[in-house]
Amino acid sequence: MSADPIRGRYEAFFEADFMPLIRHDQTQGAEVRSAYAGEFAAYHLGQIDKKLGRLIELLEQGAKLPS
Protein backbone atom coordinates (compact mmCIF):
# COMPACT_ATOMS: atom_id res chain seq x y z
CA MET A 1 0.00 0.00 0.00
CA SER A 2 1.07 3.53 -0.68
CA ALA A 3 1.92 6.10 1.98
CA ASP A 4 -0.32 8.57 0.11
CA PRO A 5 -3.88 8.06 1.44
CA ILE A 6 -5.58 8.92 -1.87
CA ARG A 7 -3.34 6.58 -3.86
CA GLY A 8 -3.83 3.89 -1.20
CA ARG A 9 -7.60 4.23 -1.52
CA TYR A 10 -7.40 3.80 -5.30
CA GLU A 11 -5.09 0.80 -4.97
CA ALA A 12 -7.50 -0.86 -2.55
CA PHE A 13 -10.41 0.01 -4.85
CA PHE A 14 -8.82 -1.53 -7.95
CA GLU A 15 -7.40 -4.57 -6.17
CA ALA A 16 -10.91 -5.68 -5.20
CA ASP A 17 -13.09 -7.62 -7.63
CA PHE A 18 -14.77 -5.54 -10.32
CA MET A 19 -18.10 -4.17 -9.21
CA PRO A 20 -20.11 -1.53 -11.07
CA LEU A 21 -20.21 1.81 -9.30
CA ILE A 22 -23.45 2.07 -7.38
CA ARG A 23 -24.18 5.11 -5.28
CA HIS A 24 -27.40 5.80 -3.45
CA ASP A 25 -29.01 2.66 -4.91
CA GLN A 26 -28.59 3.75 -8.53
CA THR A 27 -25.92 3.03 -11.13
CA GLN A 28 -23.91 5.73 -12.82
CA GLY A 29 -24.34 6.74 -16.47
CA ALA A 30 -22.84 4.69 -19.29
CA GLU A 31 -19.89 7.08 -19.75
CA VAL A 32 -18.89 6.87 -16.10
CA ARG A 33 -19.27 3.08 -16.03
CA SER A 34 -17.20 2.74 -19.23
CA ALA A 35 -14.46 4.98 -17.86
CA TYR A 36 -14.35 3.01 -14.61
CA ALA A 37 -14.26 -0.32 -16.47
CA GLY A 38 -11.41 0.98 -18.64
CA GLU A 39 -9.42 2.15 -15.62
CA PHE A 40 -10.04 -1.15 -13.85
CA ALA A 41 -8.88 -3.12 -16.91
CA ALA A 42 -5.81 -0.92 -17.34
CA TYR A 43 -4.84 -1.39 -13.70
CA HIS A 44 -5.09 -5.16 -13.95
CA LEU A 45 -3.25 -5.29 -17.27
CA GLY A 46 -0.45 -3.36 -15.56
CA GLN A 47 -0.38 -5.93 -12.76
CA ILE A 48 -0.24 -8.76 -15.30
CA ASP A 49 2.56 -6.97 -17.13
CA LYS A 50 4.59 -6.68 -13.91
CA LYS A 51 4.15 -10.36 -13.11
CA LEU A 52 5.00 -11.49 -16.64
CA GLY A 53 8.06 -9.23 -16.63
CA ARG A 54 9.25 -10.86 -13.41
CA LEU A 55 8.54 -14.34 -14.82
CA ILE A 56 10.58 -13.55 -17.95
CA GLU A 57 13.47 -12.32 -15.80
CA LEU A 58 13.43 -15.55 -13.80
CA LEU A 59 13.28 -17.67 -16.96
CA GLU A 60 16.19 -15.75 -18.47
CA GLN A 61 18.24 -16.20 -15.30
CA GLY A 62 17.47 -19.94 -15.37
CA ALA A 63 18.52 -20.18 -19.01
CA LYS A 64 21.90 -18.60 -18.19
CA LEU A 65 22.73 -21.13 -15.47
CA PRO A 66 25.15 -23.86 -16.62
CA SER A 67 23.70 -27.37 -16.71
LUMKELUM-898578 format. One record per atom (N, C-alpha, C): y, z, x. Coordinates in nm, 2 decimals, always signed. Layout:
BEGIN
R       c2       c3       c1
R        Y        Z        X
...
This chain:
BEGIN
R       c2       c3       c1
R    -0.12    +0.00    +0.08
R    +0.00    +0.00    +0.00
R    +0.12    +0.00    +0.09
R    +0.23    -0.06    +0.04
R    +0.35    -0.07    +0.11
R    +0.43    +0.06    +0.10
R    +0.52    +0.08    +0.20
R    +0.61    +0.20    +0.19
R    +0.72    +0.17    +0.09
R    +0.75    +0.05    +0.06
R    +0.86    +0.01    -0.03
R    +0.80    +0.03    -0.17
R    +0.86    +0.11    -0.25
R    +0.81    +0.14    -0.39
R    +0.80    +0.02    -0.48
R    +0.90    -0.07    -0.47
R    +0.89    -0.19    -0.56
R    +0.78    -0.28    -0.51
R    +0.77    -0.30    -0.38
R    +0.66    -0.39    -0.33
R    +0.52    -0.32    -0.37
R    +0.51    -0.19    -0.35
R    +0.39    -0.12    -0.38
R    +0.35    -0.14    -0.53
R    +0.45    -0.13    -0.62
R    +0.42    -0.15    -0.76
R    +0.37    -0.29    -0.79
R    +0.43    -0.39    -0.72
R    +0.38    -0.53    -0.74
R    +0.24    -0.55    -0.68
R    +0.21    -0.49    -0.57
R    +0.08    -0.50    -0.51
R    -0.02    -0.44    -0.60
R    +0.01    -0.32    -0.66
R    -0.09    -0.25    -0.75
R    -0.10    -0.34    -0.88
R    +0.00    -0.40    -0.92
R    +0.00    -0.48    -1.04
R    -0.09    -0.61    -1.02
R    -0.08    -0.67    -0.91
R    -0.15    -0.79    -0.88
R    -0.30    -0.77    -0.84
R    -0.32    -0.65    -0.78
R    -0.46    -0.62    -0.74
R    -0.55    -0.58    -0.86
R    -0.49    -0.55    -0.97
R    -0.57    -0.52    -1.09
R    -0.62    -0.65    -1.15
R    -0.71    -0.64    -1.24
R    -0.76    -0.76    -1.31
R    -0.65    -0.83    -1.39
R    -0.66    -0.96    -1.40
R    -0.55    -1.03    -1.48
R    -0.55    -0.99    -1.62
R    -0.44    -0.96    -1.67
R    -0.42    -0.92    -1.81
R    -0.28    -0.98    -1.85
R    -0.28    -1.05    -1.97
R    -0.15    -1.11    -2.01
R    -0.05    -1.00    -2.03
R    +0.07    -1.03    -2.00
R    +0.18    -0.93    -2.02
R    +0.20    -0.90    -2.17
R    +0.18    -0.78    -2.21
R    +0.21    -0.74    -2.35
R    +0.30    -0.62    -2.34
R    +0.41    -0.64    -2.41
R    +0.51    -0.53    -2.42
R    +0.55    -0.51    -2.56
R    +0.54    -0.38    -2.60
R    +0.58    -0.35    -2.74
R    +0.49    -0.42    -2.84
R    +0.37    -0.43    -2.81
R    +0.27    -0.49    -2.90
R    +0.29    -0.64    -2.93
R    +0.36    -0.71    -2.84
R    +0.37    -0.85    -2.86
R    +0.37    -0.92    -2.72
R    +0.31    -1.04    -2.72
R    +0.30    -1.11    -2.59
R    +0.44    -1.18    -2.56
R    +0.45    -1.21    -2.44
R    +0.57    -1.28    -2.39
R    +0.56    -1.43    -2.43
R    +0.67    -1.50    -2.41
R    +0.67    -1.65    -2.43
R    +0.59    -1.72    -2.33
R    +0.56    -1.85    -2.37
R    +0.47    -1.93    -2.28
R    +0.52    -1.94    -2.14
R    +0.65    -1.96    -2.12
R    +0.71    -1.98    -1.99
R    +0.68    -1.85    -1.90
R    +0.71    -1.74    -1.96
R    +0.69    -1.61    -1.89
R    +0.54    -1.59    -1.86
R    +0.45    -1.62    -1.95
R    +0.31    -1.60    -1.93
R    +0.26    -1.70    -1.82
R    +0.31    -1.82    -1.82
R    +0.27    -1.92    -1.72
R    +0.32    -1.88    -1.58
R    +0.44    -1.83    -1.57
R    +0.50    -1.79    -1.45
R    +0.41    -1.67    -1.39
R    +0.38    -1.58    -1.48
R    +0.30    -1.46    -1.44
R    +0.16    -1.51    -1.39
R    +0.10    -1.60    -1.46
R    -0.03    -1.65    -1.43
R    -0.03    -1.72    -1.29
R    +0.08    -1.80    -1.27
R    +0.10    -1.86    -1.14
R    +0.12    -1.77    -1.03
R    +0.20    -1.66    -1.05
R    +0.21    -1.56    -0.94
R    +0.08    -1.49    -0.91
R    +0.01    -1.46    -1.02
R    -0.12    -1.39    -1.00
R    -0.21    -1.47    -0.92
R    -0.22    -1.60    -0.96
R    -0.31    -1.69    -0.89
R    -0.27    -1.71    -0.74
R    -0.14    -1.72    -0.72
R    -0.09    -1.73    -0.58
R    -0.12    -1.61    -0.50
R    -0.11    -1.49    -0.56
R    -0.14    -1.37    -0.48
R    -0.29    -1.37    -0.44
R    -0.37    -1.40    -0.54
R    -0.52    -1.40    -0.51
R    -0.56    -1.51    -0.42
R    -0.50    -1.62    -0.42
R    -0.53    -1.73    -0.32
R    -0.49    -1.68    -0.18
R    -0.38    -1.61    -0.17
R    -0.34    -1.56    -0.05
R    -0.44    -1.46    +0.01
R    -0.49    -1.37    -0.08
R    -0.59    -1.28    -0.04
R    -0.72    -1.35    +0.01
R    -0.76    -1.45    -0.06
R    -0.88    -1.53    -0.02
R    -0.85    -1.60    +0.11
R    -0.73    -1.65    +0.13
R    -0.70    -1.71    +0.26
R    -0.71    -1.62    +0.37
R    -0.66    -1.49    +0.35
R    -0.67    -1.39    +0.46
R    -0.81    -1.36    +0.49
R    -0.90    -1.34    +0.39
R    -1.04    -1.31    +0.41
R    -1.11    -1.43    +0.48
R    -1.08    -1.55    +0.44
R    -1.15    -1.66    +0.50
R    -1.10    -1.68    +0.64
R    -0.97    -1.66    +0.67
R    -0.92    -1.66    +0.81
R    -0.99    -1.56    +0.90
R    -1.02    -1.44    +0.85
R    -1.09    -1.34    +0.93
R    -1.23    -1.38    +0.95
R    -1.30    -1.44    +0.84
R    -1.43    -1.48    +0.85
R    -1.45    -1.59    +0.96
R    -1.35    -1.69    +0.96
R    -1.36    -1.79    +1.06
R    -1.34    -1.74    +1.20
R    -1.25    -1.64    +1.22
R    -1.23    -1.58    +1.35
R    -1.36    -1.52    +1.39
R    -1.43    -1.45    +1.31
R    -1.56    -1.38    +1.34
R    -1.66    -1.48    +1.38
R    -1.67    -1.59    +1.30
R    -1.77    -1.70    +1.33
R    -1.74    -1.76    +1.46
R    -1.61    -1.79    +1.49
R    -1.57    -1.85    +1.62
R    -1.61    -1.76    +1.74
R    -1.59    -1.63    +1.72
R    -1.62    -1.53    +1.82
R    -1.77    -1.53    +1.84
R    -1.85    -1.54    +1.74
R    -1.99    -1.54    +1.75
R    -2.04    -1.66    +1.81
R    -1.98    -1.77    +1.79
R    -2.02    -1.90    +1.85
R    -1.99    -1.90    +2.00
R    -1.89    -1.82    +2.05
R    -1.86    -1.82    +2.19
R    -1.95    -1.73    +2.27
R    -2.02    -1.64    +2.20
R    -2.11    -1.55    +2.27
R    -2.23    -1.62    +2.33
R    -2.27    -1.60    +2.46
R    -2.39    -1.66    +2.52
R    -2.51    -1.61    +2.45
R    -2.61    -1.71    +2.43
R    -2.74    -1.67    +2.37
R    -2.83    -1.60    +2.47
